[in-house]
């Protein structure tokens, strides 16, 4: 039977997710319902994407017994509250990144998923891309010897985007794009907690981070450097340097199609979209949908590609970076 998806949120990312799912066999994936706080918006979205059911509230979607998993594509600030709604209703959930506003909220979501024995995954779509799978394979085969340094850069000028710059919308470079650099480092180092984190950055007048540089030290004299910015364009690539060579994930590193291992380049093209996309390489969201289906069919409650323990660690690292840089959200005081 097809995995029946319910979409929560009728924004840009939900549009791209719907287009990506259409590249997969309909006997494997169906978008069965869309929920928005605006009934009109839900109906418009459903018509555009040929979705049979619409809901004008998230609660109605939570009560729909025909839904196998809910894709959460709402604002960062809503993830905790809305995520808990679906988990308490016994729904499997794929939640867009960042999982929540801080590690306390993330732990709440993980705890609720375990309590209700449902599947939960942070939608770090990068982990599901063929390029990232190949990176893991090359590292397992020690293609570059012992890894000594990982560098990841992501810079995209988006000071004109309200959700990127406004504090009450969960703005800042870290939560929006820095998360991709940090997750890449954790993937390379197998979810190991860094021994030390040093972060410095500059803030916007709104109090969120505009540009940040993070240096992390790991055991066995290994290091990582992450640089991310919502004001400047950066190479948006990631490089793993080892004692015998290097692996380069060519930009865009968070949704890549090209990989260079010790000078040899390979390409992994993406499926073609049936409608225009809002974000770069968004048909790659299909890999994430396939990973969720694989996990559900196996009866897993989390994805081995993005385990919940790593999502918790990722958010704890982001909490520490925000503390050092001086970014405080209202959710931190609750």
KOLDOPA-789970 format. One line per field, with one value per residue (C-alpha): residue number from 0; residue in three letters; x, y, z. Coordinates in pm, whole numbers. Layout:
N
seq = (NUM;...)
type = (ALA;...)
xx = (X;...)
yy = (Y;...)
zz = (Z;...)
END
This chain:
334
seq = (0;1;2;3;4;5;6;7;8;9;10;11;12;13;14;15;16;17;18;19;20;21;22;23;24;25;26;27;28;29;30;31;32;33;34;35;36;37;38;39;40;41;42;43;44;45;46;47;48;49;50;51;52;53;54;55;56;57;58;59;60;61;62;63;64;65;66;67;68;69;70;71;72;73;74;75;76;77;78;79;80;81;82;83;84;85;86;87;88;89;90;91;92;93;94;95;96;97;98;99;100;101;102;103;104;105;106;107;108;109;110;111;112;113;114;115;116;117;118;119;120;121;122;123;124;125;126;127;128;129;130;131;132;133;134;135;136;137;138;139;140;141;142;143;144;145;146;147;148;149;150;151;152;153;154;155;156;157;158;159;160;161;162;163;164;165;166;167;168;169;170;171;172;173;174;175;176;177;178;179;180;181;182;183;184;185;186;187;188;189;190;191;192;193;194;195;196;197;198;199;200;201;202;203;204;205;206;207;208;209;210;211;212;213;214;215;216;217;218;219;220;221;222;223;224;225;226;227;228;229;230;231;232;233;234;235;236;237;238;239;240;241;242;243;244;245;246;247;248;249;250;251;252;253;254;255;256;257;258;259;260;261;262;263;264;265;266;267;268;269;270;271;272;273;274;275;276;277;278;279;280;281;282;283;284;285;286;287;288;289;290;291;292;293;294;295;296;297;298;299;300;301;302;303;304;305;306;307;308;309;310;311;312;313;314;315;316;317;318;319;320;321;322;323;324;325;326;327;328;329;330;331;332;333)
type = (UNK;UNK;UNK;UNK;UNK;UNK;UNK;UNK;UNK;UNK;UNK;UNK;UNK;UNK;UNK;UNK;UNK;UNK;UNK;UNK;UNK;UNK;UNK;UNK;UNK;UNK;UNK;UNK;UNK;UNK;UNK;UNK;UNK;UNK;UNK;UNK;UNK;UNK;UNK;UNK;UNK;UNK;UNK;UNK;UNK;UNK;UNK;UNK;UNK;UNK;UNK;UNK;UNK;UNK;UNK;UNK;UNK;UNK;UNK;UNK;UNK;UNK;UNK;UNK;UNK;UNK;UNK;UNK;UNK;UNK;UNK;UNK;UNK;UNK;UNK;UNK;UNK;UNK;UNK;UNK;UNK;UNK;UNK;UNK;UNK;UNK;UNK;UNK;UNK;UNK;UNK;UNK;UNK;UNK;UNK;UNK;UNK;UNK;UNK;UNK;UNK;UNK;UNK;UNK;UNK;UNK;UNK;UNK;UNK;UNK;UNK;UNK;UNK;UNK;UNK;UNK;UNK;UNK;UNK;UNK;UNK;UNK;UNK;UNK;UNK;UNK;UNK;UNK;UNK;UNK;UNK;UNK;UNK;UNK;UNK;UNK;UNK;UNK;UNK;UNK;UNK;UNK;UNK;UNK;UNK;UNK;UNK;UNK;UNK;UNK;UNK;UNK;UNK;UNK;UNK;UNK;UNK;UNK;UNK;UNK;UNK;UNK;UNK;UNK;UNK;UNK;UNK;UNK;UNK;UNK;UNK;UNK;UNK;UNK;UNK;UNK;UNK;UNK;UNK;UNK;UNK;UNK;UNK;UNK;UNK;UNK;UNK;UNK;UNK;UNK;UNK;UNK;UNK;UNK;UNK;UNK;UNK;UNK;UNK;UNK;UNK;UNK;UNK;UNK;UNK;UNK;UNK;UNK;UNK;UNK;UNK;UNK;UNK;UNK;UNK;UNK;UNK;UNK;UNK;UNK;UNK;UNK;UNK;UNK;UNK;UNK;UNK;UNK;UNK;UNK;UNK;UNK;UNK;UNK;UNK;UNK;UNK;UNK;UNK;UNK;UNK;UNK;UNK;UNK;UNK;UNK;UNK;UNK;UNK;UNK;UNK;UNK;UNK;UNK;UNK;UNK;UNK;UNK;UNK;UNK;UNK;UNK;UNK;UNK;UNK;UNK;UNK;UNK;UNK;UNK;UNK;UNK;UNK;UNK;UNK;UNK;UNK;UNK;UNK;UNK;UNK;UNK;UNK;UNK;UNK;UNK;UNK;UNK;UNK;UNK;UNK;UNK;UNK;UNK;UNK;UNK;UNK;UNK;UNK;UNK;UNK;UNK;UNK;UNK;UNK;UNK;UNK;UNK;UNK;UNK;UNK;UNK;UNK;UNK;UNK;UNK;UNK;UNK;UNK;UNK;UNK;UNK;UNK;UNK;UNK;UNK;UNK;UNK;UNK;UNK;UNK;UNK;UNK;UNK)
xx = (0;103;232;-43;96;-80;74;65;119;51;370;662;834;509;469;818;763;443;626;904;659;507;840;788;562;198;166;433;340;17;-50;-393;-465;-347;-414;-374;-510;-681;-943;-913;-536;-574;-829;-610;-311;-517;-643;-293;-150;-454;-491;-829;-883;-846;-861;-888;-721;-428;-650;-874;-572;-458;-797;-778;-728;-636;-304;16;253;234;487;533;614;523;741;1034;855;553;738;724;360;225;460;326;-32;29;245;-17;-274;-61;62;401;579;845;928;1111;1441;1527;1343;1244;1375;1602;1708;1447;1171;1339;1360;987;910;1136;982;627;709;850;554;310;530;527;789;960;1232;1387;1371;1744;1689;2065;2117;1897;2072;2272;2581;2567;2520;2832;3024;2937;3046;3380;3445;3364;3618;3872;3915;4088;4267;4199;3977;4152;3944;3590;3493;3139;3025;2674;2598;2285;2181;1830;1807;1493;1311;1108;1135;1515;1558;1273;1328;963;966;1273;1514;1893;2156;2211;1862;1790;2112;2388;2209;2314;2684;2666;2471;2732;3010;2812;2751;3124;3211;2931;2727;3019;2980;3247;3502;3488;3288;3404;3164;3172;2931;2759;2394;2128;1944;1657;1884;1930;2262;2360;2696;2866;3198;3217;3528;3479;3740;3683;3883;4195;4305;4020;3861;3568;3509;3162;3087;2733;2568;2233;2408;2686;2710;2957;3091;2824;3048;3186;3535;3655;4035;4216;4568;4541;4317;3996;3625;3451;3075;3028;2774;2495;2627;2288;2122;2419;2444;2826;3098;3478;3672;4050;4020;3758;3419;3085;2740;2403;2129;1791;1442;1278;999;647;593;828;1011;1071;1406;1720;1714;1388;1292;1561;1297;1181;1481;1358;1008;1155;1359;1045;855;1146;1146;767;764;1032;840;1119;1040;1334;1561;1912;2019;1908;1865;1680;1989;2173;1889;1912;2291;2258;2021;2239;2532;2311;2204;2572;2651;2359;2475;2828;2703;2431;2104;1814;1461;1147;1122;1449;1280;973)
yy = (0;358;570;830;1174;1459;1803;2053;2402;2530;2735;2723;2415;2214;2309;2181;1865;1794;1840;1608;1335;1345;1218;893;598;672;316;405;763;962;1304;1240;1567;1925;2134;2508;2755;2915;2693;2899;2851;2475;2453;2653;2430;2110;2217;2301;1967;1745;1655;1494;1629;1977;2094;2447;2344;2127;1955;1817;1666;1515;1338;1189;814;764;948;743;1034;1412;1637;1948;2246;2536;2816;2719;2875;2646;2313;2234;2325;2171;1872;1786;1811;1540;1317;1324;1224;916;1039;964;1295;1423;1772;2032;2160;2307;2050;2320;2645;2485;2148;2151;2167;1896;1666;1726;1607;1301;1209;1243;1028;754;777;727;473;667;750;1090;1238;1580;1658;1706;1612;1631;1300;1121;1247;991;1217;1198;821;803;1025;783;487;651;734;376;254;509;655;964;794;941;1250;1550;1852;1914;2251;2354;2689;2815;3177;3305;3674;3673;3987;4073;3761;3833;3479;3500;3824;3860;3718;3633;3422;3225;3408;3403;3223;2942;2790;2839;2742;2691;2374;2214;2280;2142;1830;1758;1766;1534;1294;1276;1223;968;1176;1235;1522;1790;1830;2208;2468;2823;3055;3419;3618;3942;4016;4211;4494;4248;4042;3738;3619;3748;3574;3314;3128;2809;2604;2264;2027;1653;1369;1234;1586;1632;1969;2127;2477;2604;2945;3060;3389;3531;3848;3712;3458;3182;2883;2661;2356;2109;1955;1655;1648;1334;1194;1035;1268;1470;1454;1765;1802;2071;2346;2345;2121;2086;1940;1828;1655;1654;1487;1488;1207;1236;1435;1212;1376;1194;1333;1229;1410;1490;1404;1672;1878;1897;2250;2543;2512;2768;2630;2492;2120;2066;1751;1596;1600;1275;1095;1197;1071;738;711;767;497;252;318;284;-44;-181;-66;172;465;677;698;551;828;1102;942;1135;1135;1326;1577;1637;1681;1910;2137;2131;2250;2525;2630;2666;2864;3100;3145;3241;3469;3626;3521;3461;3365;3403;3021;3003;3175;2951)
zz = (0;-60;227;281;361;536;483;768;629;277;233;-8;137;134;-234;-315;-108;-304;-636;-515;-406;-757;-894;-697;-794;-693;-563;-303;-206;-198;-52;98;281;330;642;677;932;632;464;146;137;190;-93;-332;-248;-287;-629;-749;-631;-682;-312;-222;133;282;641;780;1108;1214;1473;1196;1021;1352;1376;1023;1070;701;734;783;841;875;705;918;694;924;1070;1299;1595;1544;1526;1899;1956;1633;1654;2000;1870;1608;1829;2107;1844;1770;1431;1274;1204;965;1098;891;1025;1266;1479;1730;1877;2140;2278;2556;2295;2086;2389;2449;2094;2124;2460;2324;2019;2244;2480;2190;2009;1681;1416;1438;1219;1171;799;740;374;304;486;231;-85;-289;-258;123;108;-109;137;419;205;116;483;588;331;461;113;257;547;889;875;1033;928;804;655;562;423;356;271;103;93;240;453;252;380;699;843;806;997;1245;1592;1655;1335;1455;1223;1196;990;1242;1256;887;707;966;1076;744;806;1161;1065;796;1057;1286;996;920;1287;1345;1587;1823;2069;2010;2291;2251;2058;1987;1808;1712;1501;1419;1493;1309;1486;1537;1765;1540;1394;1051;1008;1231;1238;1447;1529;1690;1831;1846;2000;1824;1713;1465;1391;1209;1074;984;835;756;668;557;432;208;-72;20;-180;-13;-32;222;230;430;455;565;595;246;46;43;-32;-165;-173;-435;-373;-287;-9;160;-154;-367;-702;-742;-540;-582;-409;-435;-758;-922;-982;-993;-1061;-919;-1115;-959;-1086;-1303;-1139;-1289;-1148;-1074;-738;-462;-345;-509;-604;-416;-606;-382;-108;-271;-113;231;152;38;359;569;376;423;799;831;636;869;1176;1281;1511;1390;1088;1109;867;1107;1450;1720;1944;1671;1637;2013;1995;1692;1884;2196;1979;1833;2185;2281;1964;2029;2389;2275;1995;2209;2044;2284;2173;2383;2380;2581;2876;2887)
END
